[in-house]
Amino acid sequence: MFGGAKDTIESYLGWWQSAGYELPVSNDRRDWLAPAAAAKAVESSAHLEKPKAVEGIRPAPPAPVAAAPIVIGHAGPLPATVEAFDHWWMHGDDAPGAIPGTPRLAPSGAGEASLMVLTDCPDAEDVQSGKLFAGRTGDLLDAMLAAIGLARSDVRLSALIACRPPGGLIDPSSSGRLGQIARHQIKLVRPKALLILGQNAMRTIESVDNPLGKPQFNQDDGNVVVHGIHHPRLLIERPLLKRQAWESLKQLRTIL
């Protein structure tokens, strides 16, 4: 008990000593808010001798740090088959979202599937595992597919871009071209239905004049039924949204 009182008194006296009140009365002012260490550092730096310039030699400017380029799409004709598309996706220098030195994740599942699932970009867990929809999001997606009688191997799983961008965010200015590439991939796969996961992927598909308010959009060889739901990563955080996803899944089940 008394030890606690002693510590309190010493702390109180120490505070006033730090404030400059070391004597009962003093006529000298003290700026007790200025850190002593900082003041000493400024004072000592004033006496440092500046480096002398060597005649005829100029210091080299710092080298600029270049950001990793993000390629948004193919400039020429897009691959004509699913196999060629997947090869370009994994090895092409101008594959969508390709970042030098960053792992690419290939589309997976059946090349010609009745259902195609499209997400925005790989998650961090996907990059670590080397496949799309790993970890908890993958477990939830597998459960959702099983609820309508499908397995992962029965569907085509793909993303808008091949690599995970910094922060997992896609530049909105690239949405138009990414939407065209995504639509071309859908044309090659020829699914009966397309399940789009998340608002980012939805907006990108909308950018090619295929509003998700319509239940389908036209392909050259027929119509593709489109359903958009919240991404599994959001469904994990907000389970109440699963009801909306289930309603879309039930509608897909009737046409697959």
BELFENRA-V399641 format. One record per residue. N is the residue number from 1. RES is the residue in one small letter. PHI is phi as a letter, one per 40 degrees, with the letter a starting at -180 (* if undefined). OMEGA is omega in whole degrees, -180 to 180 (none if undefined). D_CENTER is the distance of its C-alpha to the mean C-alpha in Angstrom with 1 decimal. Layout:
n = <N;N>
res = <RES;RES>
phi = <PHI;PHI>
omega = <OMEGA;OMEGA>
d_center = <D_CENTER;D_CENTER>
This chain:
n = <1;2;3;4;5;6;7;8;9;10;11;12;13;14;15;16;17;18;19;20;21;22;23;24;25;26;27;28;29;30;31;32;33;34;35;36;37;38;39;40;41;42;43;44;45;46;47;48;49;50;51;52;53;54;55;56;57;58;59;60;61;62;63;64;65;66;67;68;69;70;71;72;73;74;75;76;77;78;79;80;81;82;83;84;85;86;87;88;89;90;91;92;93;94;95;96;97;98;99;100;101;102;103;104;105;106;107;108;109;110;111;112;113;114;115;116;117;118;119;120;121;122;123;124;125;126;127;128;129;130;131;132;133;134;135;136;137;138;139;140;141;142;143;144;145;146;147;148;149;150;151;152;153;154;155;156;157;158;159;160;161;162;163;164;165;166;167;168;169;170;171;172;173;174;175;176;177;178;179;180;181;182;183;184;185;186;187;188;189;190;191;192;193;194;195;196;197;198;199;200;201;202;203;204;205;206;207;208;209;210;211;212;213;214;215;216;217;218;219;220;221;222;223;224;225;226;227;228;229;230;231;232;233;234;235;236;237;238;239;240;241;242;243;244;245;246;247;248;249;250;251;252;253;254;255;256>
res = <m;f;g;g;a;k;d;t;i;e;s;y;l;g;w;w;q;s;a;g;y;e;l;p;v;s;n;d;r;r;d;w;l;a;p;a;a;a;a;k;a;v;e;s;s;a;h;l;e;k;p;k;a;v;e;g;i;r;p;a;p;p;a;p;v;a;a;a;p;i;v;i;g;h;a;g;p;l;p;a;t;v;e;a;f;d;h;w;w;m;h;g;d;d;a;p;g;a;i;p;g;t;p;r;l;a;p;s;g;a;g;e;a;s;l;m;v;l;t;d;c;p;d;a;e;d;v;q;s;g;k;l;f;a;g;r;t;g;d;l;l;d;a;m;l;a;a;i;g;l;a;r;s;d;v;r;l;s;a;l;i;a;c;r;p;p;g;g;l;i;d;p;s;s;s;g;r;l;g;q;i;a;r;h;q;i;k;l;v;r;p;k;a;l;l;i;l;g;q;n;a;m;r;t;i;e;s;v;d;n;p;l;g;k;p;q;f;n;q;d;d;g;n;v;v;v;h;g;i;h;h;p;r;l;l;i;e;r;p;l;l;k;r;q;a;w;e;s;l;k;q;l;r;t;i;l>
phi = <*;c;c;c;c;c;c;c;c;c;c;c;c;c;c;c;c;c;c;h;c;c;b;d;b;a;c;c;c;a;c;c;c;c;c;c;c;c;c;c;c;c;c;c;c;c;c;c;c;c;c;c;c;c;c;g;b;b;c;c;c;c;c;c;c;c;c;c;c;b;c;b;i;c;c;c;c;c;d;c;b;c;c;c;c;c;c;c;d;c;b;c;c;b;c;c;g;c;b;d;g;b;c;b;b;c;d;b;g;c;c;b;b;c;b;b;b;b;b;c;a;c;c;c;c;c;c;c;c;g;a;c;f;b;g;c;c;c;c;c;c;d;c;c;c;c;c;b;g;b;b;d;c;c;b;c;b;a;b;c;b;c;b;c;c;d;g;g;b;c;c;d;c;c;c;d;c;c;c;c;c;c;c;c;c;c;c;c;c;f;c;c;a;b;b;b;b;g;c;c;c;c;c;c;c;c;c;b;g;b;d;c;c;c;c;a;b;c;b;c;b;i;c;b;c;b;b;b;b;c;c;d;c;c;c;c;c;b;d;c;c;c;c;c;c;c;c;c;c;c;c;c;c;c;b;c>
omega = <-178;177;179;178;179;179;180;-179;-180;178;180;180;179;179;-179;175;177;179;178;-179;-180;180;179;-179;177;179;-178;175;177;176;-174;176;-178;179;-177;-178;-179;180;179;-180;179;-178;-178;-179;-180;-177;180;180;179;179;-179;178;177;-175;177;-178;177;178;-179;177;179;-179;179;178;-177;177;179;-179;176;-179;-175;176;-176;-179;-178;179;179;-178;-172;179;178;-180;179;178;-179;178;178;-180;-176;-173;-177;179;-178;175;-175;178;-179;178;-179;178;-179;-178;175;178;-175;167;-178;178;-176;178;174;-174;178;179;174;179;-175;176;-178;-178;178;173;180;178;178;-179;-180;-177;-180;178;178;176;174;175;-175;179;177;178;180;178;178;179;179;179;179;-179;178;173;-179;172;-179;-178;-179;-173;175;178;-179;179;178;-178;-173;-176;173;180;178;-179;-179;-177;178;179;-179;-178;180;-174;-178;-179;178;177;178;179;178;180;178;178;178;179;180;-178;179;178;171;-176;179;177;-177;-176;173;-176;-179;178;179;-179;-179;177;177;-176;177;175;174;-176;-180;173;176;-176;-178;170;-170;168;-178;-176;177;-179;176;177;-175;172;177;178;176;-179;178;179;177;179;177;-179;-176;-175;-179;179;-179;179;179;179;-179;178;178;180;178;178;177;-178;-178;-176;-178;none>
d_center = <55.5;57.3;54.7;52.1;54.4;55.0;51.3;50.9;53.9;52.7;49.3;50.9;53.3;50.6;48.6;51.7;52.4;48.9;49.6;52.7;55.3;56.9;60.5;62.2;62.9;61.5;61.9;58.9;55.7;52.4;48.8;47.5;44.0;43.4;41.9;44.6;42.4;40.8;44.2;45.5;42.6;43.3;47.0;46.7;44.4;47.1;49.4;47.0;48.1;45.8;45.2;47.6;46.6;48.0;50.1;48.8;45.3;42.3;39.2;36.3;33.4;30.1;28.1;25.1;21.6;20.0;16.2;15.0;15.7;13.4;15.8;15.5;18.4;21.9;24.7;27.5;28.4;25.8;26.8;29.6;29.0;26.3;27.2;27.0;23.7;22.1;23.8;22.5;18.9;19.3;21.7;21.8;21.1;20.0;17.9;15.0;11.9;14.0;13.4;16.6;16.6;13.3;14.0;14.1;14.2;17.2;18.0;20.3;23.3;26.2;26.5;28.5;27.5;28.6;25.2;21.9;18.6;15.6;12.0;9.2;7.3;7.9;6.9;7.8;11.3;11.5;11.3;13.9;16.1;15.9;15.7;13.7;14.0;15.0;15.9;16.5;14.6;16.6;19.7;19.4;18.9;21.9;23.9;23.2;24.4;27.3;28.4;29.1;30.7;28.1;26.5;23.3;25.6;27.0;24.0;21.8;18.1;15.8;12.6;12.4;11.3;12.4;9.8;6.2;5.6;5.7;3.7;0.7;4.3;7.4;10.6;12.9;15.8;15.0;15.1;18.8;18.8;15.9;17.9;21.0;19.7;18.5;21.9;23.7;22.1;23.3;26.7;27.0;26.2;28.4;27.3;29.3;26.3;22.6;20.3;17.1;14.5;12.7;13.4;10.9;12.7;15.9;15.9;15.4;18.3;20.2;20.0;22.4;25.0;24.4;24.1;23.1;26.1;28.1;28.3;28.2;28.0;30.4;30.1;33.0;34.4;33.7;31.4;28.2;27.7;24.3;22.9;19.6;18.6;16.0;13.2;14.6;12.0;13.6;17.0;17.0;16.6;19.0;21.6;23.8;21.5;22.5;25.8;24.3;22.4;25.7;27.7;25.6;26.0;29.7;30.0;28.3;30.7;33.7;32.9;31.6>
